[in-house]
């Protein structure tokens, strides 16, 4: 099967801080997509999974932010 979206570039020498910042960016974009999906499907039965996904993305992003702050404190 042909992949529509290529894999993100992997740089073995990236710092943990850079990886966390990059991951945070991906989560922001995923949350934006989920928010747009909710707007496109305003009826509750269709929103349940998207709202649950948004909730999980928000929690993952907050964990990334905590990890990033800990990494920055060490520098």
C-alpha distances in whole Angstrom, upper triangle without the diagonal:
4,6,9,12,13,14,18,20,22,26,27,31,30,33,33,34,31,29,30,31,27,26,29,27,24,26,28,25,23,27,27,24,25,29,27,26,29,31,28,29,33,33,34,32,28,29,30,27,26,30,29,26,29,31,29,28,31,32,30,31,35,34,32,35,38,36,36,40,41,39,41,44,44,44
4,6,9,10,12,16,18,20,24,26,29,28,31,31,32,29,27,29,29,25,25,27,25,22,24,26,23,22,26,26,22,24,28,26,25,28,30,27,28,32,33,34,32,29,29,30,27,26,30,29,26,28,31,29,27,31,32,29,30,34,33,31,34,37,35,35,39,39,38,39,43,43,42
4,6,7,9,12,15,17,21,23,26,25,28,28,29,26,23,25,25,21,21,23,22,18,21,22,19,18,22,22,19,21,25,23,22,26,27,25,26,30,31,32,30,27,27,28,25,24,27,27,23,25,28,26,24,27,29,26,26,30,30,28,30,33,31,31,35,36,34,36,39,39,39
4,7,10,12,15,18,21,24,27,25,28,28,29,26,23,25,24,21,20,22,20,17,19,21,17,17,20,20,17,19,22,20,20,23,24,23,24,28,29,30,29,25,25,27,24,22,25,26,22,23,26,25,23,26,28,25,25,29,29,27,30,33,31,31,34,36,34,35,39,39,39
4,7,9,12,15,18,21,23,22,24,24,25,22,20,21,21,17,17,19,17,14,16,18,14,14,18,18,15,18,21,19,19,23,24,23,24,28,29,30,29,25,25,26,23,21,24,24,21,21,24,23,20,23,25,22,22,26,26,24,26,29,28,27,30,32,30,31,35,35,35
4,6,9,12,15,18,20,19,22,22,23,20,18,20,20,16,16,19,17,14,17,19,16,16,20,20,18,20,23,23,22,26,27,26,28,31,33,33,32,29,28,29,26,24,27,26,23,24,26,24,22,25,26,23,23,26,26,23,26,29,27,26,30,31,29,30,34,34,33
4,6,8,12,15,17,16,19,19,20,17,15,17,17,14,14,17,15,13,16,18,16,16,19,20,18,21,24,23,23,26,28,27,29,32,33,33,33,29,28,29,25,24,26,26,22,23,25,23,20,23,24,21,21,24,23,21,24,26,24,23,27,28,26,27,31,30,30
4,6,10,12,15,13,16,16,17,14,12,14,14,10,11,14,12,10,14,16,14,15,18,19,18,20,23,23,23,26,28,28,29,32,34,34,33,30,29,29,26,24,26,26,22,22,24,22,19,22,23,19,19,22,21,18,21,23,21,20,24,25,23,24,28,27,27
4,6,10,12,11,14,15,16,13,11,15,14,11,13,16,14,13,17,18,17,18,21,22,21,24,26,26,27,30,31,31,33,36,38,37,37,34,33,33,30,28,30,29,25,25,27,25,22,24,25,21,21,24,23,20,22,24,22,21,24,25,22,23,27,26,25
4,6,9,8,12,13,14,12,10,13,14,11,12,16,15,14,17,20,19,19,23,24,23,25,28,29,29,32,33,33,35,37,39,39,38,35,34,34,30,29,30,29,26,26,28,25,22,24,25,21,21,23,22,19,21,23,20,19,23,23,20,22,25,24,23
4,5,6,9,11,13,10,9,13,14,12,14,17,16,16,19,21,21,22,25,26,26,28,30,31,32,34,36,36,38,40,42,42,41,38,37,37,33,32,33,32,28,28,30,27,24,26,26,22,22,24,23,19,21,23,20,19,22,22,19,20,23,22,21
4,6,9,11,13,11,10,14,15,14,15,18,19,19,21,23,23,24,27,28,29,30,33,34,34,37,38,39,40,43,44,43,43,40,39,38,35,33,35,33,30,30,31,28,25,27,27,23,23,25,23,20,22,23,20,19,22,21,18,20,23,21,20
4,6,9,11,10,10,14,15,14,16,19,19,19,22,24,24,25,28,29,30,32,34,35,36,38,40,40,42,44,46,45,45,42,40,40,37,35,36,35,31,31,32,29,27,28,27,24,23,25,23,20,21,22,19,17,20,20,16,18,21,19,17
4,7,8,6,7,10,11,10,12,15,15,16,19,20,21,22,24,26,27,28,30,32,33,35,36,37,39,41,43,42,42,39,37,37,34,32,33,32,28,28,29,26,23,24,24,21,20,21,20,16,18,19,16,14,17,17,14,15,18,17,15
4,5,5,6,9,10,11,12,14,16,17,19,20,22,23,24,26,27,29,30,32,33,35,37,38,39,41,43,42,42,40,37,37,34,32,32,31,28,28,28,25,23,23,23,20,18,20,18,14,15,16,13,11,14,14,10,11,14,13,12
4,5,5,6,9,10,10,12,14,15,16,18,20,21,22,24,26,27,28,30,31,33,35,36,37,39,41,39,40,37,35,34,31,30,30,28,25,25,25,22,20,20,19,16,15,16,14,11,13,13,10,8,12,11,8,10,13,12,12
4,5,5,6,9,10,11,12,14,15,17,19,20,21,23,25,26,27,29,30,32,33,35,36,38,40,38,39,37,34,34,31,29,29,28,25,24,24,22,19,19,19,16,14,15,13,10,10,11,9,6,9,9,6,7,11,11,10
4,5,5,6,9,10,11,13,14,15,17,19,20,21,23,25,26,27,29,31,32,33,35,37,39,38,38,36,33,33,31,28,29,28,25,24,24,22,19,20,20,17,15,16,15,12,12,14,12,9,12,13,10,11,14,14,13
4,5,5,6,9,10,11,12,14,16,16,18,20,21,23,24,26,27,29,31,32,33,35,37,36,36,33,31,31,28,26,26,25,22,21,22,20,17,18,18,14,13,15,14,10,12,14,11,9,13,14,11,13,16,16,15
4,5,5,6,9,10,10,12,14,15,16,18,20,21,22,24,26,27,29,30,31,33,35,33,34,32,29,28,26,24,24,23,20,19,19,17,14,15,14,11,10,11,10,6,8,10,8,6,10,11,9,11,14,14,15
4,5,5,6,9,10,11,13,14,15,17,19,20,21,23,25,26,27,29,31,32,34,33,34,32,29,29,26,24,24,23,21,19,20,18,15,15,15,13,10,12,12,8,8,11,10,7,11,13,11,11,15,16,15
4,5,5,6,9,10,11,13,14,16,17,19,20,22,23,25,26,27,29,31,33,32,33,30,28,28,25,23,23,23,20,19,20,18,14,15,16,13,11,14,14,10,11,14,13,11,14,16,14,15,18,19,18
4,5,5,6,9,10,11,12,14,15,16,18,20,21,23,25,26,27,29,31,30,30,27,25,25,22,20,20,20,16,16,17,14,11,13,13,10,8,11,11,8,10,13,11,10,14,15,14,16,19,19,20
4,5,5,6,9,10,11,12,14,15,16,19,20,21,23,25,26,27,29,28,29,27,24,24,21,19,19,19,16,14,15,13,10,10,11,9,6,9,10,6,8,11,11,9,12,15,14,15,18,19,19
4,5,5,6,9,10,11,13,14,15,17,19,20,21,23,25,26,29,28,29,26,24,24,22,19,19,20,16,15,16,15,11,12,14,12,9,12,13,10,11,15,14,12,15,18,17,17,20,22,21
4,5,5,6,9,10,11,12,14,15,17,19,20,21,23,25,27,26,27,24,21,22,19,17,18,18,14,13,15,14,10,12,14,11,9,13,14,11,13,16,16,15,18,20,19,20,23,24,24
4,5,5,6,9,10,10,12,14,15,17,18,20,21,22,25,24,24,22,19,19,17,14,15,14,11,10,11,10,6,8,10,8,6,10,11,9,11,14,14,14,17,19,19,20,22,24,24
4,5,5,6,9,10,11,12,14,15,17,19,20,21,24,23,24,22,19,20,18,15,15,15,13,10,12,12,8,9,12,10,8,11,13,11,12,15,16,15,17,20,20,20,23,25,25
4,5,5,6,9,10,11,12,14,16,17,19,20,23,23,24,21,18,19,17,14,15,16,13,11,14,14,10,11,14,13,11,14,16,14,15,19,19,18,21,23,23,23,26,28,28
4,5,5,6,9,10,11,13,14,15,17,19,21,20,21,18,15,16,14,11,12,13,9,8,11,11,7,10,13,11,10,14,15,14,16,19,19,19,22,24,24,24,27,29,29
4,5,5,6,9,10,11,13,14,15,17,19,18,19,17,14,15,13,10,10,11,8,6,9,9,6,7,11,11,9,12,15,14,15,18,19,19,21,23,24,24,27,29,29
4,5,5,6,9,10,11,12,14,16,19,19,20,17,14,16,15,11,12,14,11,9,12,13,10,11,14,14,13,15,18,17,17,21,22,21,23,26,26,26,29,31,31
4,5,5,6,9,10,11,12,14,17,17,18,15,13,15,13,10,11,13,11,9,13,14,11,13,16,16,15,18,20,19,20,23,24,23,26,28,28,29,32,33,34
4,5,5,6,9,10,11,12,14,14,15,12,10,11,10,6,8,10,7,6,10,11,9,11,14,14,14,17,19,19,20,23,24,24,26,28,29,29,32,34,34
4,5,5,6,9,10,11,14,14,15,13,10,12,12,8,8,11,10,7,11,13,11,12,15,16,15,17,20,20,20,23,25,24,26,29,30,30,32,35,35
4,5,5,6,9,10,13,15,16,13,11,14,13,10,11,14,12,11,14,16,14,15,19,19,18,21,23,23,23,26,28,27,29,32,32,32,35,37,37
4,5,5,6,9,11,12,13,10,8,11,10,7,9,12,11,10,14,15,14,16,19,19,19,22,24,24,25,28,29,29,31,33,34,34,37,39,39
4,5,5,6,9,9,11,8,6,9,10,7,7,11,11,10,13,15,14,15,18,19,19,21,24,24,25,27,29,29,31,33,34,35,37,39,40
4,6,6,9,11,13,11,9,13,13,10,11,15,14,13,16,18,17,18,21,22,21,23,26,26,27,29,31,31,33,35,36,36,39,41,41
4,6,9,12,13,10,9,13,14,11,13,16,15,15,18,20,19,20,23,24,24,26,28,28,29,32,33,33,35,38,38,38,41,43,43
4,6,8,9,6,7,10,11,10,11,14,14,14,17,19,19,20,23,24,24,26,29,29,30,32,34,34,36,38,39,40,42,44,45
4,6,9,7,7,10,13,11,11,15,16,15,17,20,20,20,23,25,25,26,29,30,30,33,34,35,36,39,40,40,42,45,45
4,6,6,6,9,12,11,12,15,16,16,18,20,21,22,24,26,26,28,30,31,32,34,36,37,38,40,42,42,44,47,48
4,5,5,6,10,10,10,12,14,14,15,18,19,20,22,24,25,26,28,30,30,32,34,35,36,38,40,41,43,45,46
4,6,6,9,10,11,12,14,15,16,18,20,21,23,24,26,27,29,30,32,33,35,36,38,39,41,42,44,46,47
4,6,7,8,9,11,12,14,15,17,18,20,22,23,24,26,28,29,30,32,33,34,36,38,39,40,42,44,45
4,6,5,6,8,10,10,12,14,15,16,18,20,21,22,24,25,27,29,30,31,33,35,36,37,39,41,42
4,6,5,6,9,10,11,13,14,15,17,19,20,21,23,25,26,28,29,30,32,34,35,36,38,40,41
4,5,5,6,9,10,11,12,14,15,16,18,20,21,22,24,26,27,28,30,32,33,34,36,38,39
4,5,5,6,9,10,10,12,14,15,16,18,20,21,22,24,26,26,28,30,31,32,35,36,38
4,5,5,6,9,10,11,13,14,15,17,19,20,21,23,25,26,27,29,30,31,33,35,37
4,5,5,6,9,10,11,12,14,16,17,19,20,22,23,24,26,28,29,30,32,34,35
4,5,5,6,9,10,11,12,14,15,16,18,20,21,22,24,26,27,28,30,32,33
4,5,5,6,9,10,10,12,14,15,16,18,20,21,22,25,26,27,29,31,32
4,6,5,6,9,10,11,13,14,16,17,19,20,21,23,25,26,27,30,31
4,5,5,6,9,10,11,12,14,15,17,18,20,21,23,24,26,28,29
4,5,5,6,9,10,10,12,14,15,16,18,20,21,22,24,26,27
4,5,5,6,9,10,11,12,14,15,17,19,20,21,23,25,26
4,5,5,6,9,10,11,12,14,15,17,19,20,21,23,25
4,5,5,6,9,10,11,12,14,16,17,18,20,22,23
4,5,5,6,9,10,10,12,14,15,16,18,20,21
4,5,5,6,9,10,11,13,14,15,17,19,20
4,5,5,6,9,10,11,12,14,15,17,19
4,5,5,6,9,10,10,12,14,16,17
4,5,5,6,9,10,10,12,15,16
4,5,5,6,9,10,11,13,15
4,5,5,6,9,10,11,13
4,5,5,6,9,10,11
4,5,5,6,9,10
4,5,5,7,9
4,5,5,7
4,5,5
4,5
4
